[in-house]
Structure formats: C-alpha cells, structure tokens
Amino acid sequence: MIPEEAATVRAIYQDFINGVPIIAIAKKLNSQGIRTKRGGPWENRTVRYILTNPVYTGKVRWCREGANDYHCSTLLEGTMIVDGEHEAIIS
C-alpha cells in the first residue's frame, strides 16, 4: 500500500459519505493536483470505480469460471466477493 494513494482513497470515501457528488470529488482532486494511478486527470467514472471496488475493503472479486469484469460496478453471474490477503484501506 502506498500511503499517499491510500489517503486519496480515504478522502474520496469521506467526501462521498458527506454527500459530495462524484463529479465534484473528481474536480476537487484535479484542483489539488492529484493524478490517478495512471497519471491522468480524475473523471467521475474513475471516482465511481474506486467507490464500487471491493479491493479497498480488503476483498477481491472471484469467479470460478475466471471471468471478471473489473470495469463494471455490477457483478457478473457467478462472481463472488471474498476476503483478500491484503490490508483494507477502508472499513
């Protein structure tokens, strides 16, 4: 876990819990000069992906058939959320 990235994830969740709209969260991150993991600007879909990704809670997506769609906020049939071996960033 990279501390700066974990702090950004926590801030995204905190803002969302406090009622800040997703697009406003993206604009805030961009205005602070924070870049995405790939070095790009934040978009509402990037923030939404973080908010719907179970990895930040210490979980992983697992599908017996091996088919996962990591860009989809809904689970494919047969996909389960299971405990991962990594530390959770948020509860």
C-alpha positions as CSV (number, residue, x, y, z in Angstrom):
1,M,0.0,0.0,0.0
2,I,1.3,3.4,-1.0
3,P,0.4,5.9,1.8
4,E,-0.4,8.8,-0.5
5,E,-2.7,6.6,-2.6
6,A,-4.5,5.2,0.5
7,A,-5.0,8.8,1.8
8,T,-6.6,9.7,-1.5
9,V,-8.9,6.7,-1.4
10,R,-9.9,7.5,2.2
11,A,-10.6,11.2,1.2
12,I,-12.8,10.0,-1.8
13,Y,-14.9,7.8,0.5
14,Q,-15.2,10.5,3.2
15,D,-16.3,13.1,0.7
16,F,-18.9,10.7,-0.8
17,I,-20.2,9.8,2.7
18,N,-20.5,13.5,3.4
19,G,-22.7,13.9,0.4
20,V,-20.3,15.4,-2.1
21,P,-21.3,14.4,-5.7
22,I,-18.9,12.2,-7.6
23,I,-18.2,14.8,-10.2
24,A,-17.3,17.4,-7.5
25,I,-14.9,14.9,-5.9
26,A,-13.2,14.4,-9.3
27,K,-13.0,18.2,-9.8
28,K,-11.6,18.6,-6.2
29,L,-8.8,16.0,-6.8
30,N,-7.9,17.7,-10.1
31,S,-7.8,21.1,-8.5
32,Q,-5.5,19.7,-5.8
33,G,-3.1,18.5,-8.5
34,I,-3.7,14.8,-7.5
35,R,-3.4,12.5,-10.5
36,T,-4.8,9.0,-11.0
37,K,-2.6,5.9,-10.5
38,R,-2.0,6.0,-14.3
39,G,-1.1,9.7,-14.1
40,G,-4.3,11.1,-15.7
41,P,-6.9,13.5,-14.6
42,W,-9.8,12.4,-12.5
43,E,-13.2,11.8,-14.1
44,N,-16.5,10.9,-12.4
45,R,-16.1,7.3,-13.7
46,T,-12.7,7.0,-12.1
47,V,-14.2,8.0,-8.7
48,R,-17.2,5.7,-9.2
49,Y,-14.8,2.8,-9.9
50,I,-13.0,3.4,-6.6
51,L,-16.3,3.7,-4.7
52,T,-17.5,0.4,-6.1
53,N,-14.3,-1.6,-6.0
54,P,-14.2,-4.1,-3.1
55,V,-10.4,-4.2,-3.1
56,Y,-10.3,-1.2,-0.8
57,T,-12.2,-3.1,1.9
58,G,-9.7,-6.0,1.8
59,K,-11.9,-8.1,-0.5
60,V,-11.4,-9.4,-4.1
61,R,-13.7,-10.4,-6.9
62,W,-13.5,-14.1,-7.6
63,C,-15.3,-16.1,-10.3
64,R,-15.0,-19.8,-10.6
65,E,-15.2,-19.5,-14.4
66,G,-12.3,-17.0,-14.4
67,A,-14.5,-14.2,-15.9
68,N,-14.4,-10.9,-14.1
69,D,-15.3,-7.5,-15.5
70,Y,-13.2,-5.1,-13.4
71,H,-14.7,-2.1,-15.2
72,C,-18.2,-2.9,-14.3
73,S,-19.8,-1.8,-11.0
74,T,-22.2,-4.8,-11.0
75,L,-21.0,-8.4,-10.6
76,L,-21.2,-10.9,-13.4
77,E,-23.1,-14.1,-12.7
78,G,-21.0,-16.4,-10.6
79,T,-18.8,-13.7,-9.3
80,M,-18.2,-13.6,-5.5
81,I,-16.6,-11.1,-3.2
82,V,-14.2,-12.9,-0.9
83,D,-11.6,-11.9,1.6
84,G,-8.3,-11.0,0.1
85,E,-4.8,-11.3,1.6
86,H,-4.2,-7.6,1.5
87,E,-4.8,-4.9,4.1
88,A,-8.1,-3.0,3.9
89,I,-7.8,0.8,3.3
90,I,-11.4,1.5,4.4
91,S,-13.9,-0.4,6.6
